[in-house]
Amino acid sequence: MTLSLAGFDHVRLPGTDGVELAAAVGGSGSPVVLLHGFPQTHLMWRHIAERLAGEHTVICPDLRGYGASDKPAATGPEVYSKRAMAADVVALAAALGHERFALVGHDRGALVAFRAGLDHPDTLTHLGLLDVVPTLDMWDVLHGVSAAVGYHLFLMAQPPGLPETMIANSADAFFGSFLDAWAGEPAAMPEPVRAAYLRACAAAVPSIVADYRASAGIDVTHDQADRDAGSQLAMPVTVVQQDWGARLGYDAAAVWQAWAPDLDHRLTRAGHFMAEEAPDEITGAIRDLLLR
């Protein structure tokens, strides 16, 4: 069964470097682009997209390497860099006639959105980031036994070959383990949705691994260059996350404040899949952001 966002058009449009992105587009008004996380597709926005479409043009793409979007071979580290993935999103919005737009991302999509905010400050009007820490800071806060929560980051950072083979040989168990472990409210992800995520991930193992591998290499390089240059996010930023600071022993709000002077930092009691578990709360946070 193919699931889609009801009432939305489903299109394929150019990103960059010959990559095409699949996207759901609906509503009318000022544009808002929503980027999914791992191990998901644009379907994770099904509740929020419907709520926002009454006020905004809502664009929900699958990131390059995920879902129904193209999955180019990782011929170099830049192919799945967040810089390349952010450029895809800017190109997609431009193809739809939007030179400026608000951008909200969850998990991997939030890392893409973060990079877009640094690389394309004149393009983004507002930036929302759900349950993530910037890549450079992520590696700093994972240490000791607490780093076990992010074991997949270390696994997929390994050189090409072994991670892809291990994951492909147990794809449903691997990807399903995150859907189980990270869900605060499992009922928020019904079986047809879970099955759609597992199918999409099983068909995208090399590109998903390449995305994560980039976050242990070229993405760190890009973030460090921005930190060294004193770069910051110029637009209003809202961060909503679980209380990872308390769990891992760091000041999450301070980490984000260093990057985002105009920051609204919020903690949620929802699980990692907050857009599906607490759509009213997350929709409210996005609406508040867009009013700033």
C-alpha positions as CSV (number, residue, x, y, z in Angstrom):
1,M,0.0,0.0,0.0
2,T,1.3,3.4,-1.0
3,L,0.6,6.1,1.6
4,S,0.5,9.8,0.8
5,L,-0.5,13.2,2.2
6,A,-4.2,13.5,1.5
7,G,-5.2,16.5,-0.6
8,F,-1.5,17.2,-1.6
9,D,-0.1,17.1,-5.1
10,H,2.9,14.7,-5.5
11,V,5.6,16.0,-7.8
12,R,9.2,15.3,-8.8
13,L,11.4,18.4,-9.2
14,P,15.1,19.1,-9.7
15,G,17.4,19.5,-6.8
16,T,21.1,19.9,-7.7
17,D,23.7,17.9,-9.6
18,G,21.0,16.1,-11.6
19,V,19.2,14.8,-8.5
20,E,15.4,14.9,-8.5
21,L,13.4,15.1,-5.3
22,A,9.9,13.7,-4.7
23,A,7.7,16.1,-2.8
24,A,4.1,16.6,-1.6
25,V,2.9,20.1,-2.1
26,G,-0.4,21.6,-0.8
27,G,-2.1,24.6,0.6
28,S,-1.7,28.3,-0.2
29,G,0.0,31.2,1.4
30,S,3.6,31.9,2.4
31,P,5.8,28.8,1.8
32,V,6.9,26.4,4.5
33,V,9.2,23.5,3.7
34,L,9.2,20.5,6.1
35,L,12.1,18.1,6.1
36,H,11.8,14.6,7.5
37,G,14.1,12.6,9.8
38,F,15.5,9.1,10.2
39,P,14.2,6.4,9.7
40,Q,11.3,8.2,8.0
41,T,10.1,9.9,4.8
42,H,8.0,13.0,4.2
43,L,5.0,11.0,5.5
44,M,6.0,11.9,9.0
45,W,4.5,15.4,8.4
46,R,1.0,14.1,7.6
47,H,-0.7,15.6,10.6
48,I,1.2,18.9,10.7
49,A,1.1,19.5,6.9
50,E,-2.6,19.3,7.0
51,R,-2.9,21.8,9.8
52,L,-0.5,24.3,8.2
53,A,-2.0,24.0,4.7
54,G,-4.9,26.2,5.6
55,E,-2.5,29.1,6.1
56,H,0.6,28.3,4.1
57,T,1.9,26.6,1.0
58,V,3.4,23.4,2.5
59,I,6.2,21.5,0.8
60,C,7.3,18.1,2.1
61,P,10.1,16.6,0.1
62,D,11.9,13.3,0.6
63,L,15.6,14.1,1.1
64,R,18.1,12.9,-1.5
65,G,18.8,9.3,-0.6
66,Y,15.5,8.7,1.1
67,G,11.9,7.7,0.1
68,A,11.0,8.3,-3.5
69,S,13.8,10.8,-4.2
70,D,16.9,10.0,-6.2
71,K,19.6,8.1,-4.5
72,P,22.9,9.0,-6.2
73,A,25.9,6.8,-5.7
74,A,28.2,8.3,-3.0
75,T,31.2,8.8,-5.4
76,G,32.6,11.4,-2.9
77,P,31.9,12.7,0.6
78,E,30.2,15.8,-0.8
79,V,27.4,13.8,-2.5
80,Y,25.6,13.4,0.9
81,S,27.0,16.4,2.6
82,K,24.3,18.5,4.3
83,R,25.6,21.3,2.1
84,A,24.5,19.4,-1.0
85,M,21.2,18.3,0.6
86,A,20.5,21.8,1.7
87,A,21.2,23.1,-1.9
88,D,18.6,20.5,-3.1
89,V,15.9,22.0,-0.9
90,V,16.7,25.6,-2.0
91,A,16.5,24.4,-5.7
92,L,13.3,22.5,-5.1
93,A,11.6,25.6,-3.6
94,A,12.9,27.8,-6.4
95,A,11.4,25.3,-9.0
96,L,8.1,25.9,-7.3
97,G,8.5,29.7,-7.5
98,H,9.7,30.4,-3.9
99,E,12.9,32.3,-3.6
100,R,12.3,32.8,0.1
101,F,10.7,30.3,2.5
102,A,10.5,29.1,6.1
103,L,12.2,25.8,6.8
104,V,11.5,23.2,9.5
105,G,13.5,20.0,9.9
106,H,13.4,17.0,12.1
107,D,16.4,14.8,13.0
108,R,18.5,14.4,9.8
109,G,16.2,16.9,8.1
110,A,17.0,19.4,10.9
111,L,20.8,19.0,10.2
112,V,20.0,19.8,6.5
113,A,17.9,22.8,7.6
114,F,20.7,24.0,9.9
115,R,23.2,23.9,7.0
116,A,20.7,25.7,4.8
117,G,20.4,28.4,7.4
118,L,24.2,29.0,7.4
119,D,24.7,28.6,3.6
120,H,21.5,30.4,2.4
121,P,20.7,33.1,5.0
122,D,19.0,35.4,2.6
123,T,16.7,32.5,1.4
124,L,15.3,31.3,4.7
125,T,12.8,33.6,6.6
126,H,12.5,31.3,9.6
127,L,14.2,28.1,10.8
128,G,12.7,25.3,13.0
129,L,14.7,22.4,14.3
130,L,13.3,19.3,16.0
131,D,15.2,17.0,18.3
132,V,18.7,17.5,17.1
133,V,22.1,19.0,18.0
134,P,24.4,20.5,15.4
135,T,26.7,17.9,14.0
136,L,29.9,19.5,15.4
137,D,28.3,19.7,18.9
138,M,26.8,16.2,18.6
139,W,30.2,14.6,18.5
140,D,31.3,16.7,21.5
141,V,28.4,15.7,23.8
142,L,28.6,11.9,23.0
143,H,31.1,10.4,25.4
144,G,31.5,7.5,27.7
145,V,28.8,5.0,28.1
146,S,26.1,7.7,27.4
147,A,27.3,7.5,23.8
148,A,25.6,4.1,23.5
149,V,22.4,5.9,22.7
150,G,24.0,7.0,19.4
151,Y,25.7,3.7,18.5
152,H,24.3,3.9,14.9
153,L,26.2,7.2,14.4
154,F,29.5,5.3,15.0
155,L,28.5,2.3,13.0
156,M,27.6,4.2,9.9
157,A,30.7,6.4,10.2
158,Q,32.8,3.4,9.3
159,P,34.4,3.1,5.8
160,P,32.2,1.8,3.0
161,G,31.4,-1.9,3.0
162,L,30.8,-3.3,6.4
163,P,28.0,-1.0,7.7
164,E,26.0,-1.4,4.4
165,T,26.3,-5.2,4.5
166,M,25.4,-5.5,8.2
167,I,22.4,-3.2,7.9
168,A,21.1,-4.6,4.6
169,N,21.2,-8.1,6.0
170,S,18.9,-7.1,8.9
171,A,17.2,-4.0,7.6
172,D,13.8,-4.4,9.2
173,A,15.3,-5.3,12.6
174,F,17.8,-2.4,12.4
175,F,15.5,0.4,11.3
176,G,12.6,-1.0,13.3
177,S,14.7,-0.9,16.4
178,F,14.8,2.9,16.2
179,L,11.1,3.2,15.6
180,D,10.5,1.2,18.7
181,A,13.2,2.7,21.0
182,W,12.6,6.3,20.2
183,A,8.8,6.4,20.2
184,G,7.3,8.0,23.3
185,E,3.8,7.0,22.0
186,P,4.0,3.9,19.7
187,A,0.3,4.3,18.8
188,A,1.1,7.5,17.0
189,M,2.8,5.4,14.3
190,P,0.2,2.9,13.1
191,E,1.4,-0.3,11.4
192,P,0.8,0.9,7.8
193,V,3.0,3.9,8.4
194,R,5.7,1.9,10.2
195,A,5.7,-0.6,7.3
196,A,6.1,2.2,4.8
197,Y,9.1,3.6,6.6
198,L,10.7,0.1,6.8
199,R,10.2,-0.5,3.1
200,A,11.6,2.9,2.2
201,C,14.7,2.4,4.4
202,A,15.4,-1.1,3.2
203,A,15.5,0.2,-0.4
204,A,17.9,3.0,0.6
205,V,20.6,1.4,2.8
206,P,23.7,2.7,0.9
207,S,22.4,6.3,0.7
208,I,21.3,6.4,4.3
209,V,24.7,5.1,5.4
210,A,26.3,7.7,3.1
211,D,24.3,10.4,4.7
212,Y,25.4,9.4,8.2
213,R,29.0,8.9,7.1
214,A,29.1,12.5,5.9
215,S,28.2,13.6,9.4
216,A,31.4,12.0,10.7
217,G,33.5,13.8,8.0
218,I,32.6,16.5,5.6
219,D,29.8,17.9,7.7
220,V,32.1,18.4,10.6
221,T,34.5,20.2,8.4
222,H,31.8,22.6,7.2
223,D,30.5,23.2,10.7
224,Q,34.0,23.8,12.1
225,A,34.7,26.3,9.3
226,D,31.5,28.2,10.2
227,R,32.4,28.2,13.9
228,D,35.9,29.4,13.2
229,A,34.4,32.2,11.1
230,G,31.9,33.2,13.8
231,S,29.0,32.4,11.5
232,Q,25.5,32.4,13.1
233,L,22.0,31.8,12.0
234,A,20.6,35.2,11.0
235,M,16.9,34.3,11.0
236,P,14.5,33.6,13.9
237,V,15.1,30.0,15.1
238,T,13.0,27.7,17.2
239,V,14.4,24.5,18.6
240,V,12.1,21.8,20.1
241,Q,13.8,18.8,21.6
242,Q,13.7,16.2,24.3
243,D,15.7,17.0,27.4
244,W,18.9,15.6,26.0
245,G,21.0,18.1,27.9
246,A,19.9,16.5,31.2
247,R,20.4,13.0,29.9
248,L,23.9,13.5,28.4
249,G,25.2,16.2,30.7
250,Y,25.3,19.4,28.7
251,D,23.4,22.7,28.4
252,A,21.3,22.2,25.2
253,A,20.0,25.8,25.2
254,A,23.5,27.2,25.5
255,V,24.7,25.0,22.6
256,W,22.0,26.4,20.4
257,Q,22.3,30.0,21.6
258,A,25.9,30.0,20.3
259,W,24.6,29.4,16.8
260,A,21.3,31.2,16.9
261,P,21.1,34.6,18.6
262,D,17.3,34.9,17.9
263,L,16.4,31.6,19.6
264,D,13.3,30.1,21.1
265,H,14.4,26.9,22.8
266,R,11.7,24.5,24.0
267,L,11.7,21.1,25.7
268,T,8.9,18.6,25.0
269,R,7.7,15.5,26.9
270,A,6.9,13.8,23.6
271,G,9.3,11.2,22.2
272,H,11.7,11.6,19.3
273,F,8.9,11.3,16.8
274,M,7.2,14.4,18.1
275,A,5.6,15.5,14.9
276,E,3.6,12.3,14.9
277,E,3.2,12.0,18.7
278,A,2.4,15.6,19.5
279,P,1.2,17.3,16.3
280,D,-0.7,20.0,18.0
281,E,2.3,21.0,20.1
282,I,4.7,21.0,17.2
283,T,2.2,22.8,14.9
284,G,1.8,25.5,17.6
285,A,5.6,25.9,17.9
286,I,5.9,26.3,14.1
287,R,3.0,28.9,14.0
288,D,4.7,30.8,16.8
289,L,8.0,30.8,14.9
290,L,6.3,32.1,11.8
291,L,4.9,35.1,13.7
292,R,8.3,36.3,14.8
